[in-house]
Amino acid sequence: MSKPSFWSTPLRYFRWASHERPAYFWSILIGSMGPVTVLTVPPIRRYFGDVDPEPIPLTYPIPKGPRVIPKGYDDE
């Protein structure tokens, strides 16, 4: 039996590939779902009320006014 060609009968080819080459078949199938999820998951998350967290600060905030030195921790 010859291998079915993809362009003439794609469903038959997928069936053949899933039986004869399962690692290739499933890796291509799962890998092709990546771009689809990038486009569909964020709107679904926002619809259900999940919001993006605030960005992590990259610097430490500088307090206003003079520095308060703690008292009572001297080694004397």
N, C-alpha and C positions, 0 to 999 in steps of 0.2 A: 504494500500500500504506500502510495506516495504521500508526501506531506502536503496538506492543503495550503494553497497560497492565501495570503492575507486579504488582498484586495478583491478577490472574486467571492470569497465566502468568509467574512470576518468572524462570525459566530462559531463556525466549524473550526476555524483556526484557533480561537480562544479555547475551545473545548480540547483540541489536540494539545495545545501548549500547556493547559492546566494538568493534563495527565502525563505528558512526556517531559516537560520542562517546568515543574512546579516552582522551583526557586526563581527562575527568571519571570515567570508569569506573575507570581504574587509580589515580587519586588517592584515590577513595573506598575502593577495595579495600585499598590500602596503608595509608591512614589508619585504617581499621577494625581493622587488625592491631595497632595500638599498645596499646590496653587489654588485648588478649589476651596480648601479650608481657610486659606489666608483671606480670601474674598468673602466668605460666608460667615465665619465665626464671629468677628467683631460686631456686625450689626445684630446678630442673635444675642450676644452678651449684653449689649446696650438695651435691647428690647426687654430683657428679663431684669434689668436694673443693676447690673454689674458695671461699676465705673472704674476707670483707670486710676491707680493710686497717684498721689502727688509725687513729683520727682524728688529724688533724694538730694539734699543740699550738698553742694560740692565744697563749701567753705563753712567754717565755724562762725556763727554770728558774733560780732564784736559788741559787747555791752556798752551802753551809753553812760557817761558820767565817770567819776573816779573809781578806781578799783578798791573794793572793800577787802581789807586784810583780816582774816579770821583771828580771833583772840582766844587765848587759853590753850594753845597747842605748842607753846614754846618749850624747849628742852632745858630751860634753866631751873 
